């Protein structure tokens, strides 16, 4: 019937139940992709601290290798404390990026707790770091240096919805992302945010139960 407009199809979401690093090695560089992800810490993998540190550095490199040189990889990482000492995961991301020939595009702080509180065990903030091998960006970004409202967390270890939206918007608007990759996608917060912002998404998660959630998770327009 004339005059009718077909609805715009929803952006694609492709979730793979697999071990992330093996999947990344098999898939190789993904055309048009930017990565937005949070790598697991030592409590989430069956490794001693030094072995995990080496694994973490290699995982950052694998994520950077998965996106084209002129695109960005964005990492959301909270520091951890082991044996009375802190492990600065933001510093590890920057170190691995530099070893991979990438530079830092921005380094923001996401508040996990209201400013001014004293926290123990886990820090009250998270690093949000974007890196790229060839992309350069000059000028102001529409991302606060300190993001005081990370948004709803669909899972205890998930990136907040509003924090994820800052990362996805940068990838879409400033790094020309045609697809968002999260190789450690958990319950799919980044994937759901990417779809809500009109970008297709690819996720990888080794837990079949979390994969099922990642395929179905939705966020509202008022959350991003």
Secondary structure, DSSP 8 states (H G I E B T S, - for coil): -TT---------EEEEES-HHHHHHHH--BTTEEEEE----GGGSS--HHHHHHHHHHHHHHHHHTB-TTS-EEEEE--EEETTEEE-HHHHHHHHHHHTT-EEEEEEEEESS-TT----SS-SEEEEEEEESS----S--SS-SEES-----SSTTS--HHHHHHHHHHHHHTS--SEEEETT-TTTHHHHHHHHTT-EEEEEES-HHHHHHHHH----GGG-
